[in-house]
Amino acid sequence: MPVDDAAMKQMDEAAEQARIELDSNIDHLTARDVAAWWVKWYMKAGHKRLGRILVGLGRKKKGDPDESA
């Protein structure tokens, strides 16, 4: 099923909102909380975008110099 540009933009915007929400709470979240965050956002932002957010947070925490991924 093809996705149009407007739908992709909505998914990008939802992913940004999800990232902001996760970033603002990350120090207080459990794995169950992250799972609930995923359930809340995956239909709006997509698995790939959410995965990129988590990988980015993992790299940031480890101090990986390539945080642009």
N, C-alpha and C positions, 0 to 999 in steps of 0.2 A: 504494500500500500504506500504510494508516494506521499511524502510529507511536503507541504508547501512552505515557502519562506516565512509566512506569518506564523505558522505552527512552530517552526524552528526557533524563531525569535521568542515566542512565548516560553518555549522550553529553556532557552538560554536565560531568560529573565527569572524563571522559576528556580533554575540552578543557582543563580546569584543570590536569590532570597534564601535558599536552603543553605548556601555557604555562610551567609551572614548569621543565620540562626545557629548553625553548628559552631562557628567561630566564637560567638558570644557566650556559648555555654560549654565549650569543650573541656574545660578544666574540672567540671563538675559532673560529667556524664559517665555512665556505666556502659558496658557493651549492650545491655538491654535498651538503654536510652538511645544509643546510636541505631540499633535495629528499629526502634519505633520512629526515629527521625527518617530512616530510609523508607519505611512503609508510608509515612506521611508524604514524602516528596517524589517517590520513583515514578508515579503515573504522570506527574506534572513536569518533571525535569528529565527523566530517563535514567536508566542504570549507568550508562557510560559517563554521563556528566557527574552523577553522584560519586561514582568510583574515582573520577579524576579529583574531586574535592578531597576525598579521603586520602588518596595517594599524596596529594599536595600537602595535607596536614602532616602525614607521616614523614615526608621529606623535610618539612620545616622543623619538626621536632628533632629529627636526627641531625639537623644542621647541614643537609645536603646543599651544596652550592647551586644546584640546578633546580630552583623552585618554580620555574616557569611552566612545567608540564601540567 
